[in-house]
Amino acid sequence: MTRSRLDDILSGFSHAAIVVVGDYFLDKYLEIDPALAEVSIETGLEARQVTNVRCQPGAAGTIVSNLCALGVGRVLCVGFVGDDGEGFELIRGLRQMGAETGGLLVRRDRFTPTYCKPLARGSDGRLRELERLDTKNRTATPPDLESALAAELEGASAEAGAVIAQDQVQEADCGVITGRLRQALADLAEGSPGKVWFGDSRTRIGEYRSLIVKPNREECCAAVHPGSPAHDPRSVLRCAAELSGRVGRPVYLTLGEAGMALVTPEAAQPVPTVRLEGELDIVGAGDSATAGIVAALCAGATGAEAAAIGNLVASITVQQIGSTGTATQEQVREQFVRYEGVWREL
C-alpha cells in the first residue's frame, strides 16, 4: 500500500454511512485526589474526594467515536439507554461528536450500561485506575424492545453502506444483540449482500451468520473448539478458518502486537502492524480497529488494505493513556509515513 493509495481510501470516508448497532455504555471517569481524603463522620470510613468527572461514550460508543474522528460522513446509532442521567450524558456525548442518535431508544425499564472508572492521582501526578464499578442489565431484554430494535436496525441499514454489530454484554440476551437480533442481522445481510456487515462480540462471536467477524485469539478458539491452545499459531489459524466457514464470511483475526490475519476457509493472509515502545493503553483498541476496517471497506479498500488501516488506527489509540482514544485521518497519514515499510507489500 502506498501513500497515494492510502489517501484514496481515506478520501472516501466522508461519503460513507455506517450503522453501529449494539451495547452503548457510558464510560464515567472519576479523578480522585488522595491528598484531599476525608473521614466520614457518620461511618468513620474514608471519603475519597473527586476533583474531576469525565464522561464519554463507550463499547459501541467507542466505535462511533472512532468513526466520527475518522471523518465518516454519517454514523447512525441503534441501541437503547435508560431514562436516567447516564443515558442523558451518553446521548449528549454521541451528538456532540456528530453521530445520529434517533435509533437510540430510551427505556424506563432498563439501565444505561455504565463503566464507572475511579482514577487515583499518585504522588507523581499520574492517574491510576482503581476497581471499576459496572452497571449492566442482568435480566432478559424485553420482547417489545427487541421488536423495536429490529425495526430501527432495518430502517437505519436501508440508509447505510455498512452495519457494525457490537455485542458487549456478556450475560446472554440481556443486551442489544440478542439471539433474535443476530437472526435479524443475518436476514438483512443475506438480503443485501452488497453492503458491509460486520460483527464483534466478547463471548458469542461464533453465533453470527453472514457477517464478517473480528475475534482475538482467545475468542476465536473458544467459539470453535473450547480448550484449543490460543498460544499456538497453527491451532488458532485452523480455528479461524473453521469460524469463517461457519459464519460464511472472512474473519479478521486480531493478533496483538503481531497485527491481524485475514482468514477464509482457504487461506490466511497476515497483515503486520507497527512495533510500539513505551507505555500503552489497549482499552478500546479492538473497537478502534473495527472502525478503521469498516470505514476502509466502505471506501473500496481490499480486505488486506482494510486490515492495515485498522492496525494503523489501533496503533494510534493505544498510545493515548488513561482514556479510550481516537484517531484522525491526519494522524493515520502521519503514522503510515512513520512506518511506511511495514505495509509496502500489501
Sequence and secondary structure as in RCSB ss.txt:
>XXXX:A:sequence
MTRSRLDDILSGFSHAAIVVVGDYFLDKYLEIDPALAEVSIETGLEARQVTNVRCQPGAAGTIVSNLCALGVGRV
LCVGFVGDDGEGFELIRGLRQMGAETGGLLVRRDRFTPTYCKPLARGSDGRLRELERLDTKNRTATPPDLESALA
AELEGASAEAGAVIAQDQVQEADCGVITGRLRQALADLAEGSPGKVWFGDSRTRIGEYRSLIVKPNREECCAAVH
PGSPAHDPRSVLRCAAELSGRVGRPVYLTLGEAGMALVTPEAAQPVPTVRLEGELDIVGAGDSATAGIVAALCAG
ATGAEAAAIGNLVASITVQQIGSTGTATQEQVREQFVRYEGVWREL
>XXXX:A:secstr
  HHHHHHHHHTGGG EEEEEE EEEEEEEEE GGG EE TTT SEE  EEEEEEEEEEHHHHHHHHHHTT SEE
EEEEEEESSHHHHHHHHHHHHTT EEEEEEEETTS   EEEEEEEE TTS EEE   EEE   S   HHHHHHHH
HHHHHHHTT SEEEEEE   STTSSSS HHHHHHHHHHHHH TTSEEEEEESS GGG  SSEE  BHHHHHHHHS
TT  TT HHHHHHHHHHHHHHHTS EEEE GGG EEEE SS EEEE      S    TTHHHHHHHHHHHHHHTT
  HHHHHHHHHHHHHHHTTSTTS     HHHHHHHHHHTGGGGTT 
